[in-house]
Amino acid sequence: MITSFFIGVAILLVLLLASIPIPFVFGAVVAFMTETTTVGMRSLMLWALPQMCSFVLLASPMFIVAGTLMGGSGIAKRLLDFVDMFVGHIRGGLGIVACVTCAVIGAISGSGFTGVAATGPMLIPRMQEMGYPKGYATALVTSASILGLLIPPSVIMVIYGWVTETSILACFLSTLVPGLLICFLMCLVNMYWCRNFDLKLVEKSILLEKRKQIVPITARAAPALLMPLIILGGIYGGVFTATEAAVVAAVYAIPVGLFIYKALKLKKLYELLHESGIMVGSIMAMIFTGLMLGQIYAMLQVPQAVATMVFSLTTNKYILLLLINIFLFFVGMVVSDTMGMLICAPLLLPLVVSIGVDPIHFAAIMGVNLAMGGITPPYASILYFGMKVGKAEFSEIIKPVLSFIVFAYLPVIVLTSLIPSLSLAIPKMLGY
């Protein structure tokens, strides 16, 4: 069993490095494991299919649809204009706009890719016009976009809550403070970088003119600002579930784009829904094969074997948390956040619970680590997507990206791991 497990992990890594689509990677490992162990393929499929017919799991594709529609409906642009009105005159203010806008968009879509797709085509050219280097602008927008995985609601928190049978609303709330901390630290790092840029700031006359337009600008942004308020207020006010909120978000974006901002035409709506459908189909296939792989590990008692091996090294809670964070850091470097969550959450949860870590606290630890993986090479799927959007080279963006990782993400990972109240305070306050 142990030999099959390690060979299976080797197959997983080799196929990932060969850029094989993730559902096929999972499927290949499942096929190998069923051929070399006592677990049967038929029983796995019969177990996994009912798991897919889940009302809770429906939230993930619906948030993806909502995020895609948001990018094409003009909502993201109105949010950008609204925030820029207040900080456009500050050195580095446009960088702050990027961080805040991506955080707000994260509160709507739950996806890092959506943040890049929705804000990148508008923000990166504007930042270049204001004097930001192209590589830095691309790095900032891309790094800030993964806040969409932390600011609730979040797709990966839906998956964590689903596979670990933990309250999804509590998981949403667990990453809120870490996400806001990262946003704040990124703004500080941005201010430091901007000392050396020859930026064009908004002139006082233009600023005064803008402030005279505060009422009409706010009015134009009102439908966009209402979206996160309706969704989050509805979830935490008990009006509807996270799954129902995802549907509300997707439905809300359509009339706003068609009739209010008029940035969405019927042909474009079809194209966006088609694009969303392809993405959702790929993710559902990945989740299905990932479920089967996770069930194999559970049936072969791999989590118990991992726990025994780790405890043979040390029983100190903080050293174990350090080892788990290092492990999750490397997982984030080689697989997507969704895949990492599917594999590692059921594998590691029994271990962390045994050392006294609350499952909701562990949701935040996993969330921040795997979100950071989106911009950490070699996998870095969101980073590479951002490079395409910003038309920047890897050599142009890697230095600022590393600065955001070292001075924003890593400190929050440490704080989240060592101070449980950062992730548990708000869920406990609301009774979770």
C-alpha positions in Angstrom: 0.0 0.0 0.0 2.8 2.5 0.9 4.6 1.7 -2.3 1.5 2.3 -4.4 0.9 5.6 -2.6 4.4 7.0 -3.3 4.3 5.7 -6.9 0.9 7.4 -7.3 2.3 10.7 -5.9 5.2 10.4 -8.4 2.7 9.9 -11.3 0.7 12.9 -10.1 3.8 15.2 -10.1 5.2 13.9 -13.4 1.9 14.4 -15.2 1.4 17.9 -13.7 4.8 19.0 -14.8 4.0 17.6 -18.2 1.0 20.0 -18.3 -1.6 17.3 -18.6 -5.1 18.5 -17.8 -5.9 18.0 -14.1 -8.9 15.7 -14.5 -6.8 13.3 -16.6 -4.0 13.5 -14.0 -6.4 12.6 -11.2 -8.0 9.9 -13.4 -4.6 8.3 -14.2 -3.6 8.1 -10.5 -7.0 6.7 -9.6 -6.6 4.0 -12.3 -3.1 3.1 -11.0 -4.3 2.9 -7.4 -7.3 0.7 -8.2 -5.1 -1.6 -10.2 -2.4 -2.0 -7.5 -4.6 -2.0 -4.4 -7.8 -3.7 -3.2 -10.0 -0.7 -3.9 -12.4 -1.2 -6.9 -13.1 1.4 -9.5 -16.8 0.5 -9.7 -17.4 1.1 -6.0 -15.5 4.4 -6.2 -17.7 5.7 -9.0 -20.8 4.5 -7.2 -19.7 6.4 -4.1 -18.5 9.6 -5.9 -21.6 10.2 -8.1 -24.1 10.8 -5.3 -21.5 13.2 -3.7 -21.5 15.3 -6.9 -25.3 15.7 -6.6 -24.9 18.1 -3.8 -26.8 21.4 -3.3 -23.8 22.8 -1.5 -21.4 22.0 -4.3 -23.6 24.0 -6.7 -22.3 27.2 -5.1 -18.9 26.8 -6.8 -20.0 26.8 -10.5 -22.6 29.5 -9.8 -19.9 31.8 -8.2 -17.7 31.2 -11.3 -20.7 32.2 -13.6 -21.3 35.3 -11.4 -17.7 36.3 -11.5 -17.5 36.0 -15.3 -20.7 38.0 -15.8 -19.4 40.6 -13.4 -16.3 41.2 -15.5 -18.3 41.6 -18.7 -21.2 43.6 -17.3 -19.3 46.8 -16.3 -19.6 46.2 -12.6 -15.9 46.0 -12.1 -15.3 49.3 -14.0 -17.8 51.2 -11.9 -16.2 49.9 -8.7 -12.8 51.1 -10.0 -14.0 54.6 -10.8 -15.7 54.9 -7.4 -12.6 54.0 -5.4 -10.2 56.0 -7.7 -12.2 59.2 -6.9 -10.9 59.1 -3.3 -7.2 58.0 -3.7 -6.3 59.0 -7.2 -4.3 62.0 -5.9 -2.1 59.9 -3.5 1.4 58.7 -4.6 0.7 55.0 -5.1 -3.1 55.6 -4.8 -3.9 53.8 -8.0 -2.0 50.7 -6.6 -4.2 51.0 -3.5 -7.2 51.2 -5.9 -6.1 47.9 -7.5 -5.8 46.1 -4.1 -9.2 47.4 -2.8 -11.0 46.8 -6.1 -9.7 43.2 -6.2 -10.8 42.7 -2.6 -14.3 43.9 -3.4 -14.5 41.8 -6.5 -13.4 38.9 -4.4 -16.4 39.5 -2.2 -18.6 38.9 -5.3 -16.9 36.2 -7.4 -14.8 34.1 -5.0 -12.2 33.5 -7.8 -8.7 34.8 -8.4 -9.0 34.4 -12.2 -12.1 36.6 -12.2 -10.2 39.4 -10.4 -7.5 39.4 -13.1 -9.9 39.1 -16.0 -12.3 41.8 -14.6 -9.7 44.4 -13.5 -6.5 43.7 -15.4 -7.6 45.0 -18.9 -8.7 48.3 -17.3 -6.2 48.7 -14.4 -2.9 47.7 -16.0 -3.1 50.2 -19.0 -4.3 52.9 -16.6 -1.4 52.3 -14.2 1.1 52.4 -17.1 -0.4 55.8 -18.2 0.1 57.1 -14.6 3.8 56.0 -14.7 3.8 52.5 -13.2 6.2 50.1 -15.0 4.2 47.4 -16.9 5.8 44.5 -15.0 5.0 46.1 -11.6 1.4 46.9 -12.6 0.8 43.4 -13.8 2.4 41.9 -10.6 0.3 44.1 -8.3 -3.0 43.4 -10.0 -2.3 39.7 -10.3 -1.1 39.4 -6.6 -4.1 41.3 -5.4 -6.6 39.3 -7.4 -6.0 36.2 -5.3 -7.7 38.0 -2.5 -10.8 36.7 -4.3 -9.9 33.3 -2.7 -9.9 34.8 0.8 -12.5 37.6 0.9 -15.8 35.8 1.4 -17.6 34.1 -0.3 -14.8 31.9 -1.6 -15.0 28.9 -3.9 -12.2 27.0 -2.1 -13.9 27.5 1.2 -17.0 26.0 -0.3 -14.9 23.0 -1.2 -13.2 22.8 2.2 -16.5 22.9 4.1 -18.0 20.3 1.8 -15.2 17.7 2.0 -14.6 18.2 5.7 -18.3 18.6 6.7 -17.6 22.0 8.3 -19.9 24.9 8.2 -19.3 26.8 4.9 -20.4 30.1 6.4 -17.9 29.7 9.2 -15.2 28.8 6.7 -16.1 32.0 4.7 -15.6 34.1 7.9 -12.4 32.4 8.9 -10.4 33.9 6.0 -11.9 37.4 6.2 -9.4 38.9 8.7 -6.4 37.2 7.0 -7.6 38.5 3.6 -8.0 42.1 4.9 -4.6 41.9 6.6 -3.0 40.8 3.3 -4.8 43.6 1.4 -3.5 46.2 4.0 0.1 44.9 3.8 0.0 44.9 0.0 -1.0 48.5 0.1 2.0 49.3 2.3 4.4 47.3 0.0 2.9 49.2 -2.9 3.6 52.6 -1.2 7.2 51.5 -0.7 7.7 50.6 -4.4 6.1 53.8 -5.6 8.8 55.9 -4.0 11.0 55.2 -7.0 8.4 55.6 -9.7 7.9 58.8 -11.7 4.1 58.8 -11.2 1.6 61.2 -12.7 -0.7 62.2 -9.9 -4.2 63.6 -10.3 -4.0 67.4 -10.3 -5.8 69.4 -7.6 -8.1 71.0 -10.2 -9.0 67.6 -11.6 -9.5 66.2 -8.1 -11.8 69.1 -7.1 -13.8 68.6 -10.3 -14.0 64.9 -9.5 -15.2 65.6 -6.0 -17.9 67.8 -7.5 -19.1 64.7 -9.4 -19.1 62.6 -6.2 -22.9 62.2 -6.3 -23.3 61.2 -9.9 -20.2 58.9 -9.7 -21.6 57.3 -6.6 -25.0 56.9 -8.2 -23.4 55.2 -11.2 -21.5 52.9 -8.9 -24.5 52.1 -6.7 -25.7 49.0 -8.6 -22.2 47.6 -8.5 -21.8 48.5 -4.8 -25.2 46.9 -4.0 -24.0 43.5 -5.3 -21.7 42.5 -2.5 -24.1 44.1 0.1 -27.0 42.0 -1.2 -25.0 38.8 -1.4 -23.1 39.1 1.9 -26.0 40.6 3.8 -28.2 37.9 2.5 -25.8 35.1 3.6 -25.0 36.4 7.0 -28.5 37.7 7.6 -29.9 34.3 7.1 -32.0 35.3 4.1 -30.4 32.7 1.8 -27.7 30.1 1.8 -24.3 30.4 0.2 -25.5 28.4 -2.8 -28.6 30.6 -3.2 -26.3 33.7 -2.9 -24.2 32.4 -5.8 -27.4 32.1 -7.9 -28.5 35.6 -6.8 -25.1 37.0 -7.8 -25.2 35.4 -11.3 -28.8 36.6 -11.9 -28.2 40.1 -10.5 -25.3 40.7 -12.9 -27.3 40.1 -16.0 -29.9 42.9 -15.8 -27.3 45.3 -14.4 -25.0 44.7 -17.4 -27.9 44.7 -20.0 -30.1 47.5 -18.8 -28.1 49.8 -16.4 -24.5 49.8 -17.6 -25.4 48.5 -21.1 -21.9 46.9 -21.4 -23.5 43.5 -21.8 -25.1 42.5 -25.1 -27.0 39.3 -25.8 -24.2 37.9 -28.0 -21.6 38.8 -25.3 -23.8 37.2 -22.7 -23.9 34.0 -24.6 -20.1 34.1 -25.0 -19.6 34.7 -21.3 -22.0 31.9 -20.3 -20.2 29.6 -22.8 -16.9 30.5 -21.3 -18.2 29.9 -17.8 -19.7 26.5 -18.9 -16.3 25.3 -20.1 -14.6 26.4 -16.9 -17.3 24.8 -14.7 -17.2 21.5 -16.7 -13.5 21.3 -16.2 -13.7 22.0 -12.5 -16.6 19.5 -12.0 -14.5 16.8 -13.8 -11.6 17.6 -11.5 -13.7 17.4 -8.4 -15.2 14.1 -9.4 -11.9 12.4 -10.0 -10.4 14.2 -7.0 -13.2 12.7 -4.8 -12.4 9.2 -6.0 -8.7 9.8 -5.2 -9.4 11.1 -1.8 -11.7 8.2 -1.1 -8.9 5.8 -2.0 -6.6 7.5 0.4 -9.3 7.3 3.1 -10.0 3.6 2.5 -6.2 2.8 2.6 -5.9 4.8 5.8 -3.3 7.1 4.3 -4.3 10.0 6.7 -3.6 7.8 9.7 -0.3 6.7 8.2 0.7 10.4 7.6 -0.2 11.3 11.1 1.8 8.4 12.6 4.8 9.4 10.5 4.6 13.1 11.4 4.1 12.3 15.1 7.2 10.1 15.0 9.2 13.3 14.2 7.7 15.5 16.9 4.6 16.1 19.0 5.1 19.8 19.5 2.0 21.6 18.2 3.9 24.6 16.8 6.6 22.6 15.1 3.8 20.4 13.5 2.1 23.6 12.3 5.3 24.8 10.8 5.8 21.5 9.0 2.2 21.6 7.7 2.6 25.2 6.5 5.8 24.2 4.6 4.0 21.2 3.1 1.1 23.4 2.0 3.5 26.0 0.6 5.0 23.3 -1.7 1.6 21.9 -2.5 0.5 25.4 -3.7 3.6 25.6 -5.9 2.7 22.5 -7.9 -1.1 22.2 -8.0 -4.1 24.5 -8.2 -5.9 25.8 -5.1 -9.0 23.6 -5.8 -6.9 20.5 -6.3 -4.8 21.2 -3.2 -7.9 21.6 -1.1 -9.5 18.4 -2.5 -6.4 16.3 -1.7 -5.0 17.9 1.5 -8.1 18.9 3.5 -9.3 15.3 4.2 -5.7 14.1 4.4 -4.5 16.7 7.0 -7.6 17.5 9.0 -7.4 14.4 11.3 -3.8 15.3 12.0 -4.4 18.9 13.0 -7.5 18.1 15.0 -5.5 15.6 17.0 -3.1 18.4 18.0 -6.0 20.7 19.1 -6.4 22.9 15.9 -10.0 23.8 15.3 -11.3 22.8 11.8 -12.4 26.4 11.1 -8.9 27.7 12.1 -7.4 25.1 9.7 -9.7 26.3 6.9 -8.0 29.7 7.2 -4.5 28.2 7.3 -5.2 26.2 4.2 -6.9 29.0 2.4 -4.0 31.5 2.8 -1.4 28.9 1.8 -3.2 27.7 -1.3 -4.2 31.2 -2.3 -0.6 32.2 -2.3 0.2 29.2 -4.5 -1.7 30.9 -7.3 1.3 33.3 -7.7 4.1 31.0 -6.6 6.0 29.3 -9.4 6.3 26.7 -10.9 2.5 26.2 -11.0 1.3 29.8 -10.4 -1.7 29.5 -12.7 -3.1 33.0 -11.8 0.4 34.5 -12.2 0.7 33.2 -15.7 -2.8 34.3 -16.6 -2.0 37.8 -15.3 1.1 37.9 -17.5 -1.1 37.2 -20.5 -3.6 39.9 -19.5 -0.8 42.5 -18.8 1.4 41.4 -21.7 4.4 41.3 -19.4 7.4 39.0 -19.2 8.2 36.7 -16.3 11.5 38.6 -15.7 9.5 41.9 -15.3 7.1 40.7 -12.7 8.9 38.2 -10.6 10.7 40.7 -8.3 7.6 42.6 -7.3 5.6 39.4 -6.9 8.2 38.0 -4.5 8.0 41.2 -2.5 4.3 40.7 -2.1 4.8 37.1 -1.1 7.5 37.8 1.4 6.1 41.0 3.0 2.3 40.4 2.7 1.4 36.7 2.4 4.1 35.0 4.5 3.6 37.2 7.6 -0.2 36.6 7.5 0.4 32.9 7.2 2.5 33.0 10.3 0.0 35.2 12.2 -2.9 33.0 11.1 -1.2 29.8 12.3 0.0 31.2 15.6 -3.0 33.4 16.6 -6.2 31.3 16.2 -8.4 34.3 17.1 -7.6 36.0 13.8 -9.7 33.3 12.0 -12.0 32.2 14.9 -13.1 35.5 16.4 -15.7 36.5 13.8 -17.2 32.9 13.4 -17.5 32.6 17.2 -19.1 36.1 17.4 -21.8 34.9 15.0 -22.3 31.6 16.9 -20.2 29.2 14.8 
